[in-house]
Amino acid sequence: MTARIYQRPKNAMQSGNALTDKWVLEFVPAEAKRPDPLMGWAGSGDTQQQLQLKFDRCEEAQAYATRYGIDARVQASPPRRLKIQAYADNFR
């Protein structure tokens, strides 16, 4: 089992920082999705893709992964860059 641990980035459409402080452990898909012959919906037999575990700290997610023998790698979150400008700068 392979997983990745990352911190959810801020959505471009939100102004607040809700849910950006949580760390997520997400399993890497073991098999590719294929279309269902009857309906055409995409699906696979890998049920671990549906699982997302949320933790308060990165260390907690790493401890969980080592406790259950999950090979997990941590993805660093991109640095937050603030573009500070005045509202009047939009009209120059």
N, C-alpha and C positions, 0 to 999 in steps of 0.2 A: 504494500500500500504506500503510495506516495501522496504527499499533501503539500500545500503551500500555506504559509502564514503571512498575512498582510494586514495592513491597517486601511480601512476603507477610505478612499479619497472623498473630498467634498464634491458634491454634485454641482455642475455648472449652473443649474437652475435654482439652487438654494442659496440664501444669503447667510443662514446660520451655520453652526458647526454641529448640528445634530447627527448622532451616530458615527462621527468621525474619530471618536476617542476609543472605540472598540476594536479589538483585534479579531480577525476571522481565520479559522482553520478550515480550509476547503480542500477536498480530495481532487486529485488530477484524474480526468476521465481515463478509464482502463481500456475502453473500446470506443470506436467511432459511432456516431449516431447514424442510423439508416432509416429510410422511409418505410413505413408500415405498408404491406401490400394491399390492404383493404382500404384504409382511409388516407394514406399518404402522409400521415403525421410523422415527424422525426422522433425516434426513440431508440433506446438500447436496453440491454439487459443489465447494465451496470447501475446498481441502485445507490452506490456511494456518491455519485455526482449530485444527488438530491440533498445531501447532508451538508450543513453549514453550522459550525460551532462557533459561538462568540465568547470572547474572553475580555476581561478588563485590562490585562497586561500581556505583553508578548511572552514574558517568562512563564506565565500560567499556561499559555498555549504550547510552548515548548515542553513544559513538564508533562502535560497531557500526552503529547506525541511520544515522548520517550517512555512513559509509563505503559502505553499500549503498543509499543513497537512500531510506530508509524514513522516512516522516513519523511521528515518534513524539512523544508527549507524556508527561510524567512526572506521575504521580499521587502526591501526598504521602501518606505513611502517617499514620493517625490517631495522636494522641499517646497514649502509654501512661499510663493512670491506675491507680495502686495504691490499693486499699482496704485499708489496714492496720488490722487489728483483732485482738484477742485471741480465742482459742478460747472463752473463758468468756463473751464477749459474745453468743454464740449462745443462751445460756440465760437471758438477762435479760428 
